[in-house]
Amino acid sequence: MNALRGISLKLGSVVLFVVMSAMIKATAPDVPAGEAVFFRSFFAMPVILLWLAQRHELSIGLRTNDPVGHLWRGLIGVSAMGCTFAGLGLLPLPEVTAIGFAAPILTVLFGALLLGEKVRAFRMSAVAAGLIGVSIIVWPRLTLDDATRGAAMGVGLVLLASVFRALVQIQLRRLVAKEETSAIVFYFSLTSTLLALCTLPFGWVIPDAQDAALLVAAGVIGGIAQILITSAYRFGEAGLLAPFDYASMIFALILGYVVFGDVPTVWMLCGAAIVIASGVAIILRERHLGLKRGRTRAGMTPQG
């Protein structure tokens, strides 16, 4: 029963994160990415604080043994979020979602390079297949004619976001050894809010009523989604819950078509299928090897 509850919470978070991304995409033509990051982070904080208070974990969530570690997590996470939000303004929602699946694959490489983790043939083969899948998705966008230059820039931004998200996971593996998940969630919202304010001199705008409502709602929904994903890992193992991240592709395809009229290409669908299969294979292999990733994933968002 606990596993079913964990799956339900995880799926709920996946749906809400896709809805939040759609809201950010709807405002992207008018609102700079840095400003969107501020709204997403600032309006998530009251939700997270209320949740911590309701669980009598407010003192735990506000206590930290590694403020510098949280600052680094914030810097890298804000970079990932900003690149993702900018990419949403240039690419269809399903495509951004599919390219973002490169992050767990890159994490395996960074784990080997930066943490000295052993990566044997099976996981390395899955990584190689995943990178081929990403190449299939992005290849049609990499021409430099006037009609596709913006899309090529969007691909670059989302790929860069995936690199940052992979680095976030490496930083989180260091943080979870000495920090509670609730503190990681709270301090990311705090640091990302403050860091997003640094983009104020670079062209913030006063959003109209519709954009303002969407941005505030995106922040609140993002906060709720973060609570759901954190709670999910209290009830289910990482190896069981992590594959449900890929359900976001289904919801992104539906929202992309219904809201934005985005019709996925065959190349994008084929590449996404390869990337998803590779990611699931890596997760199942890590589960088989007994690698514990639950607390790390509980502190993550799809943007970083």
C-alpha positions as CSV (number, residue, x, y, z in Angstrom):
1,M,0.0,0.0,0.0
2,N,2.9,2.4,0.8
3,A,4.4,1.7,-2.6
4,L,1.1,2.5,-4.3
5,R,0.9,5.7,-2.4
6,G,4.5,6.6,-3.4
7,I,3.7,5.9,-7.0
8,S,0.5,8.1,-6.8
9,L,2.5,11.0,-5.3
10,K,5.2,10.7,-7.8
11,L,2.8,10.7,-10.8
12,G,1.0,13.7,-9.2
13,S,4.3,15.6,-9.0
14,V,5.1,14.7,-12.7
15,V,1.8,16.0,-13.9
16,L,2.2,19.2,-11.9
17,F,5.7,19.9,-13.1
18,V,4.6,19.5,-16.7
19,V,1.7,21.9,-16.1
20,M,4.1,24.3,-14.5
21,S,6.4,24.1,-17.5
22,A,3.5,24.8,-19.8
23,M,2.7,27.9,-17.8
24,I,6.3,29.1,-18.0
25,K,6.3,28.5,-21.8
26,A,3.0,30.5,-22.2
27,T,4.8,33.5,-20.6
28,A,8.1,33.0,-22.4
29,P,7.4,35.4,-25.3
30,D,7.0,38.3,-22.8
31,V,8.8,37.5,-19.6
32,P,12.6,36.9,-19.4
33,A,13.8,33.6,-18.1
34,G,15.5,35.1,-15.0
35,E,12.3,36.8,-14.0
36,A,10.4,33.5,-14.5
37,V,12.9,31.7,-12.2
38,F,12.2,34.3,-9.5
39,F,8.4,33.8,-9.6
40,R,8.8,30.0,-9.7
41,S,11.1,30.1,-6.7
42,F,9.6,32.9,-4.6
43,F,6.0,31.7,-4.7
44,A,7.0,28.1,-4.0
45,M,8.5,29.2,-0.6
46,P,5.3,29.9,1.3
47,V,3.9,26.5,0.2
48,I,7.1,24.7,1.3
49,L,7.2,26.6,4.7
50,L,3.5,25.7,5.4
51,W,4.3,22.1,4.6
52,L,7.2,22.0,6.9
53,A,5.2,23.7,9.7
54,Q,2.3,21.2,9.2
55,R,4.8,18.3,9.6
56,H,6.5,20.0,12.6
57,E,9.7,20.0,10.6
58,L,10.2,23.8,10.3
59,S,13.2,23.8,12.6
60,I,14.7,20.9,10.6
61,G,14.1,22.6,7.3
62,L,15.7,25.8,8.4
63,R,18.7,24.2,10.0
64,T,21.8,23.6,7.9
65,N,25.3,22.2,8.5
66,D,26.6,23.2,5.0
67,P,25.5,26.6,3.8
68,V,28.2,26.7,1.2
69,G,27.0,23.4,-0.2
70,H,23.5,24.8,-0.5
71,L,24.8,27.9,-2.3
72,W,26.6,25.7,-4.9
73,R,23.4,23.6,-5.3
74,G,21.5,26.8,-5.8
75,L,23.9,28.3,-8.3
76,I,23.9,25.2,-10.4
77,G,20.2,24.6,-10.0
78,V,19.3,28.2,-11.0
79,S,21.5,27.9,-14.1
80,A,19.7,24.7,-15.0
81,M,16.3,26.3,-14.4
82,G,17.1,29.5,-16.3
83,C,18.4,27.5,-19.4
84,T,15.3,25.3,-19.3
85,F,12.9,28.3,-19.1
86,A,14.7,30.0,-21.9
87,G,14.6,26.8,-24.0
88,L,10.9,26.6,-23.4
89,G,10.5,29.8,-25.3
90,L,12.3,28.4,-28.4
91,L,11.2,24.8,-28.6
92,P,8.0,22.7,-28.2
93,L,7.3,21.5,-24.7
94,P,7.6,17.7,-25.6
95,E,11.0,18.4,-27.2
96,V,12.3,20.2,-24.1
97,T,11.1,17.4,-22.0
98,A,12.7,14.7,-24.1
99,I,16.1,16.5,-24.3
100,G,15.9,17.0,-20.5
101,F,16.0,13.2,-20.1
102,A,19.7,13.4,-20.9
103,A,20.4,14.6,-17.4
104,P,20.2,11.2,-15.6
105,I,22.4,9.7,-18.4
106,L,25.0,12.5,-17.9
107,T,24.9,11.9,-14.2
108,V,26.4,8.5,-14.6
109,L,29.3,10.0,-16.5
110,F,29.8,12.7,-13.9
111,G,29.5,10.3,-11.1
112,A,32.5,8.3,-12.6
113,L,34.5,11.4,-13.3
114,L,33.8,13.5,-10.2
115,L,33.0,11.0,-7.5
116,G,35.0,8.0,-8.7
117,E,31.9,5.8,-9.0
118,K,32.5,2.5,-10.9
119,V,30.6,2.3,-14.2
120,R,30.7,-1.1,-15.8
121,A,29.9,-2.2,-19.3
122,F,26.1,-2.4,-18.9
123,R,25.5,1.1,-17.6
124,M,28.1,2.5,-20.0
125,S,26.3,0.9,-22.9
126,A,23.0,2.4,-21.7
127,V,24.7,5.8,-21.5
128,A,26.0,5.5,-25.1
129,A,22.5,4.5,-26.3
130,G,21.0,7.4,-24.5
131,L,23.4,9.9,-26.0
132,I,22.6,8.4,-29.5
133,G,18.9,9.0,-28.7
134,V,19.6,12.6,-27.7
135,S,21.5,13.1,-30.9
136,I,18.5,11.8,-32.9
137,I,16.2,14.3,-31.2
138,V,18.4,17.3,-31.7
139,W,20.0,16.6,-35.1
140,P,17.1,18.1,-37.2
141,R,17.5,21.4,-35.2
142,L,21.2,21.9,-35.7
143,T,21.0,23.7,-39.1
144,L,21.9,27.3,-39.0
145,D,19.5,28.9,-41.5
146,D,17.4,31.8,-40.4
147,A,14.3,29.7,-40.0
148,T,15.8,27.3,-37.5
149,R,18.5,29.4,-35.8
150,G,16.3,30.0,-32.8
151,A,15.5,26.3,-32.4
152,A,19.2,25.5,-32.6
153,M,19.8,27.9,-29.7
154,G,16.9,26.3,-27.8
155,V,18.6,22.9,-28.2
156,G,21.9,24.3,-26.9
157,L,20.2,25.9,-23.9
158,V,18.3,22.7,-22.9
159,L,21.4,20.5,-23.4
160,L,23.3,22.9,-21.2
161,A,20.4,22.7,-18.7
162,S,20.8,18.9,-18.7
163,V,24.5,19.2,-17.9
164,F,23.7,21.5,-15.0
165,R,21.0,19.2,-13.8
166,A,23.5,16.3,-13.8
167,L,25.9,18.4,-11.8
168,V,23.1,19.2,-9.4
169,Q,22.6,15.5,-8.8
170,I,26.3,15.1,-8.0
171,Q,26.1,18.0,-5.6
172,L,23.0,16.5,-4.0
173,R,24.8,13.2,-3.4
174,R,27.3,15.2,-1.3
175,L,24.6,17.2,0.5
176,V,22.4,14.3,1.5
177,A,25.2,12.8,3.5
178,K,24.8,15.6,6.1
179,E,21.6,17.5,5.3
180,E,17.9,16.7,5.6
181,T,15.9,16.6,2.5
182,S,13.5,19.2,3.8
183,A,16.5,21.6,4.3
184,I,17.7,20.9,0.8
185,V,14.2,21.7,-0.6
186,F,13.8,24.9,1.4
187,Y,17.3,26.3,0.8
188,F,17.1,25.7,-2.9
189,S,13.9,27.8,-3.1
190,L,15.6,30.5,-1.0
191,T,18.9,30.6,-2.9
192,S,17.2,30.4,-6.3
193,T,15.0,33.3,-5.4
194,L,17.9,35.5,-4.3
195,L,20.1,34.5,-7.3
196,A,17.2,35.1,-9.7
197,L,17.0,38.7,-8.4
198,C,20.6,39.2,-9.7
199,T,19.1,39.1,-13.2
200,L,16.9,42.2,-12.5
201,P,19.2,44.6,-14.3
202,F,19.0,42.5,-17.5
203,G,15.6,43.5,-18.7
204,W,12.8,42.4,-16.3
205,V,9.3,43.5,-17.4
206,I,6.1,44.3,-15.6
207,P,3.9,41.3,-16.6
208,D,0.3,41.9,-17.6
209,A,-2.4,40.4,-15.5
210,Q,-2.5,37.1,-17.4
211,D,1.2,36.5,-17.4
212,A,1.4,37.5,-13.7
213,A,-1.3,35.0,-12.8
214,L,0.4,32.3,-14.7
215,L,3.8,33.0,-13.1
216,V,2.4,33.1,-9.6
217,A,0.5,29.8,-10.3
218,A,3.6,28.3,-11.7
219,G,5.4,29.0,-8.4
220,V,2.7,27.6,-6.2
221,I,2.2,24.5,-8.4
222,G,6.0,24.0,-8.5
223,G,6.1,24.2,-4.7
224,I,3.3,21.6,-4.4
225,A,5.0,19.4,-6.9
226,Q,8.2,19.5,-5.0
227,I,6.3,18.5,-1.8
228,L,4.7,15.6,-3.7
229,I,8.0,14.3,-5.1
230,T,9.7,14.6,-1.7
231,S,6.8,12.8,0.0
232,A,6.8,10.1,-2.6
233,Y,10.3,8.9,-1.7
234,R,9.1,8.4,1.9
235,F,6.8,5.7,0.7
236,G,8.7,4.0,-2.2
237,E,12.2,3.0,-3.1
238,A,14.1,5.1,-5.7
239,G,14.3,2.1,-8.1
240,L,10.5,1.7,-8.0
241,L,9.6,5.4,-8.4
242,A,12.3,6.9,-10.6
243,P,11.1,5.3,-13.9
244,F,7.8,7.2,-13.4
245,D,9.7,10.4,-14.2
246,Y,9.4,9.4,-17.9
247,A,5.6,9.6,-17.7
248,S,6.2,13.3,-18.1
249,M,6.7,12.6,-21.8
250,I,3.1,11.5,-22.2
251,F,1.7,14.6,-20.4
252,A,4.1,16.9,-22.3
253,L,2.9,15.5,-25.6
254,I,-0.8,15.9,-24.6
255,L,-0.3,19.5,-23.3
256,G,2.0,20.5,-26.1
257,Y,-0.6,19.4,-28.7
258,V,-3.8,20.7,-26.9
259,V,-2.4,24.0,-25.6
260,F,0.3,25.0,-28.1
261,G,-0.5,22.9,-31.2
262,D,2.8,21.2,-31.1
263,V,2.9,18.0,-33.3
264,P,5.9,15.8,-32.5
265,T,8.1,14.6,-35.3
266,V,9.0,11.0,-35.9
267,W,12.6,11.8,-35.2
268,M,11.8,13.3,-31.8
269,L,9.6,10.3,-30.8
270,C,12.2,7.8,-31.9
271,G,15.0,9.6,-30.1
272,A,12.8,10.1,-26.9
273,A,12.0,6.3,-26.9
274,I,15.7,5.4,-27.0
275,V,16.6,8.0,-24.3
276,I,13.7,6.7,-22.0
277,A,14.7,3.1,-22.5
278,S,18.3,3.9,-21.7
279,G,17.3,5.9,-18.6
280,V,15.1,3.1,-17.3
281,A,17.8,0.6,-17.9
282,I,20.3,2.7,-15.8
283,I,17.7,3.0,-13.0
284,L,17.0,-0.7,-12.9
285,R,20.7,-1.5,-13.0
286,E,21.3,0.9,-10.1
287,R,18.5,-0.8,-8.2
288,H,20.0,-4.2,-8.9
289,L,23.4,-2.9,-7.6
290,G,21.7,-1.6,-4.5
291,L,22.7,2.0,-5.1
292,K,20.6,4.3,-2.9
293,R,19.3,7.4,-4.7
294,G,16.0,8.2,-3.0
295,R,17.0,11.2,-0.9
296,T,18.9,12.6,-3.9
297,R,15.9,12.4,-6.2
298,A,13.6,13.8,-3.5
299,G,15.7,17.0,-3.5
300,M,15.5,17.4,-7.3
301,T,13.2,19.2,-9.6
302,P,13.0,18.7,-13.4
303,Q,14.7,22.1,-13.8
304,G,17.5,21.5,-11.4
